[in-house]
């Protein structure tokens, strides 16, 4: 009799998963693409309008605006590195690590800045939420763009 244990079944499943390549064949819906772009736009514009109307020195406004740009770039870089690894595109560990460090650093810099700012608690919350909305939306926009590009490229190769 040939009995299979859970351990041997798990090994078989893992070896099959390693051999099969992940296929991305579903484009994001136009509604999801639109929602991602809209939330990115709303988050960035709200953050910038808040800065414009804020009663703070110009160098403080510049600090927060720079953190917004730094954060957006860093999360896009993280998303790209994660997706590259998933698609077996070579990514150096140093780039991957720096991308994550930059994303975390942007959030920490915002938290430190808001913690020490002479703002109402509601204003601090506004900046934090619009910042996080922008970061999340930038990741979604990058993912959607990458998905559409990947699927379009594969559709052209099949024709």
N, C-alpha and C positions, 0 to 999 in steps of 0.2 A: 504494500500500500504506500502511496505517495501522499503523505500529509503535508500541507503547507501551513506554516505558522504565520502569525501576524507579522513577524519580523521579516520573513522571506517575501511576503506580499508587499510590505512597505518598500523593500529593496527593489522589487520589480517595478513598482509604480514610480519610484524615484529615478530609476534608470530610463524609463520611458519618457518621463518629464524632461530629463536632461537632453534626450535625443530629439525631442520635438521642438521646433522653433516657434516662438510666439508669433502669431499672425494678427496684425491689426487691420481689420477689414471693415470696420464700421466708422464712417465719418461722424463727427459730432453734428448734431442737428443745428439748423440755422437758429433756432430759438436759444440753444445753449451758447452758441457763438455770440449771438447778439447780447445775451445776458452777461456774458463774461466781459465783452467790450464796454457795455453800458456801466457795469459795476466798476470797472477800471477807471472809466472817464469820471463817474460820479465821485469815487473815492479821491482821485487826484485833484479834481476841481474843488471839491469841498475842502480838502486840506489846504489848497492854495488860497481859496477865498478866506478861510479862517486866518491864514497868515497875513493876507492883505489887510484884513480888518483888525488884526491884533494890535494891542497897545504895547508893543515891544520894540526894542531897538532893531535897526536894520541888520546888525550882525547876528542877532538872535533869529530873526526871520531867515537869514541866509543859512544858519546852522540847521534849522528844521527842514528847509527846502533841500539842502544838500543830503540830509539823511533820507528824505523821501526818494531822491534820485538814486542814491547809493543802495537803498533797500530794494527798489524796483530792479535795478541791474543785477544785484546779487541773487535774488530769488529766481530770476530768469536764467541766470548762470547755473544755479543749482538744478533747476528743472531740466536744462539742457544736458548737464552732466549725468543726471539720473537716467534720463531717456537714452542717452548715448550708451551707457552701460547696459541698459535693458536690451538694446538693439545690437549688442556686441560691437559697437564702435569703440575703438581704443580711447580711454580716458586715463590720464595719468593720475596717480593718487594725490599728487601735490595740487593739481588743479581742482580735483574733487574736494579735497580738504579745505582749500582756500575759498572755494565757493560757499561751502557750509559755514566756514568761519565768518565770511563777510556778511552772510544773511543773518547769522546770530548777532554779530557785532552791530549791525544796523538797528536791530530791535533793542539791544542793550543800550546803545547810544540814545535812542529815542526815550527809553524808560528813564535813564539817568537825567537827560535834559528836562523831561517833564517833571520828574521828582523834585528837581531843584528850581523849577520855574515858579515865578510869582503869578500863577494863574489860578482861576477858580477851578475847583475839582471837576465841574461840568466841562470846562474848556479842555482840561487835561484828558478827560474821557473822550471828548470829541476828536482831538488830535490822534489819540491812540486808536480809536475805532476806524477813522478814515484812513489812517496809515495801514492798519491790518487789512482793511477791505481792499486797498490798493495792492498790497503784496499778494493776497490770495487771488485777486483778479488777474494780476500779471502772470501768475503761474497758470491759471486757467486759459488765458489768451495764448500763452506760449505753447501749452499742451495742444490746444485746438489747432493752432497754426501748424504745429509739427505733425499732428494726426492727418490733417488735410493734405499736407505736402507729401507725407509718406504714402498715403493711399493713392493720390494722383500720380505719383512717380511709379508705383507698382502697376496701376492701371495702364499707363503708357507702355511699360515693359511687356505687358501681356498682349498688347495689340500688335 
